[in-house]
């Protein structure tokens, strides 16, 4: 049979149709590269492709939430999505809600999946969350085709991970969840929630199976183990790691995480708190931790990652990130050496300075006591420094910005971070003509955790920096009387060397996690009859406070003793009130003395004329009488506080503190009347004559000063 000839026109139309089909098919598979975040839509348009025609999309380059919403709301025919070369740290809420794709590859830059990132994705078959992701809360909602979820070893939070709906009354919905994290991520009681017939199984590393079997939420799922050993130990909240259960040769990275409000304060903040126990050594690849240098160091909250190493530990690298507050001095001490030339700062930091304290200049009473550390210098381990950073963009703003500085330990000192025993810090002698100027050292807490100063192997008081947001201040504590007072991780403090060749020893038993929930800055008198504490507080009408202490101790001497007494560090802010006693001419924060009865000179400094109150902050077994030498008013602080009008500036001799041996002489009936018409007694309840000079108690209980 002879076929009719094919017309040239028909052939041309057929070829054009085939070419159009091929072109159309090629256009449905698209690769785009963004040069900056927020330009995905424009990048697709430049290729002349209709959004609704794209079925296979590969994206490279930076993205933001707007780009994610373009994928979600405009690419209605998308079957596969490859974002493995894209860059975005956090997905927005409901990032891929109702997306039609069956397969997705996510960026390795992701840290936070966003709430309900995958909601009603009917065609999605499996979901692999890449390493590096920390948060995957409410990740999946109503994805009926999803039968596999793979979670990374870095994951720390998976609150209500999956909500599933199964409308079938006869078929069972099945899904396997593999979680590779060493520590079970934080979750709610209902890790998996939903309706219908379901078979949800959990796979976890065998080395962590016992932890998952006991963890809230995770323990509700049937458990299977896999041979996978997590290469990341990402810690959020309080965790304990027993090295004896780890495989030989195991060398993970360790991250004591900072997460939550990412630099804010309050309940949303969370940090990694890790205690390492066991007899086997733990060798780490990269160790990273974070801390927030909040200026008010009396605050009782958590400030960053904490580590208590009770087992041997080493690391190949140690990195510490510090969040500073703009234009505030931070007192800081590091466990390791750092070269200043290797310090890395966030892009918004324009200026920064580090200074060290010269105890020798103080001893000689010559030159500046704060000395700049040159950019070529090295910060020495366990020595104290003051730091300030600024971006100089909005110096007039009250709201200060958090600015990040990242430090890398030198190779020969990095393992100081993991010391498990006592730490000894040599103290420089710095001899001086005056005892109150001799031997001052600025050192620091050598452990990356809180430290109770009662475990220090010495009695010399320590002085720490505190603050009231805008006003810096110093507080002084005694390891004897304030044993439960805690140093923050990396906190620097002043201490005097009691003698040449002295060493400050930190007992390892003083290490604690995350501070106590409540602690008194000036506690009640120590439970020691040989030591009686008299704690005085000064409060101004704008609610600023300061404090000083007198300690009665029969073993103490009259003069200044650096192992007992503490010179006063004055705030550089003239507005900050200051209260102190004097030993000779030296203002003191702690004044330890042998007399059970006697007189102590009390001085104050205020920034303006204002109403002030002096009070006794603890119960005393002695009469504590405050004499105002300007007004002549005498107040028994054991029963009342004293309100007065201050003068602007410093007054070293405004008050006299009269201390008697007993505060109960009148009430217990021990007073005996004198022979004569007037009945007068001294502070010890002994009868005195009219010629007696000093504080006297009248038979009606009134106390006056006889001059």
Secondary structure, DSSP 8 states (H G I E B T S, - for coil): -------HHHHHHHHHHHHHHHHHHHHTEEEEE-SSTT-HHHHHHTTT--GGG--EEEEEEE--HHHHHHHHHH-TT--EEEEEEEE-SB--TTTTTT---SEEE--TT--B--TTSEES-TT--EEE--TT--B-TT-EES-TT--EEEE-TT--B-TT-EEEE---SSS-EEEEEEE--SS--B--S-SEEEESSEEEEEEEEGGGHHHHHHSTTGGGSEEEEES---SEEEE-EEEEEEGGGS-TT---EEEE-EESSSS--STT-EEEEEEEESSS-EEEEEEEEEEE--S-TT--S--B-EEEE-S-EEEEEEEEEEEEETT--EEEE-SS-EEGGG-EE-TT--EEEEEEE-HHHHHHT-S-SEEE--TT-EE-TTBEEEEEEE--S-TT-SS--EEEEEEE--TTTGGGGG--S-EEEE------SSGGGSSEEEEE--SSSEEEGGGBS----EEEEEEETTEEEEEEE-TTT-TT-EE-TTBEEEEE-SSTT-EEEE-GGGEESS--S---SS-S--S-TTEEEEEEEEEETTS-EEEEEEEEETT--SS--TTT-EE----S-TTS-EEEEEETTEEEEEEEES-SSEEEEEEEEESSS-EEEEEE-S--SS-EEEEETTT--EEETTT--EEEE--SEEEEEEEEEEE-S-S-TTTTT-----SSS--EE-TTS-EE-TT--EEEEETTS-EEEE-
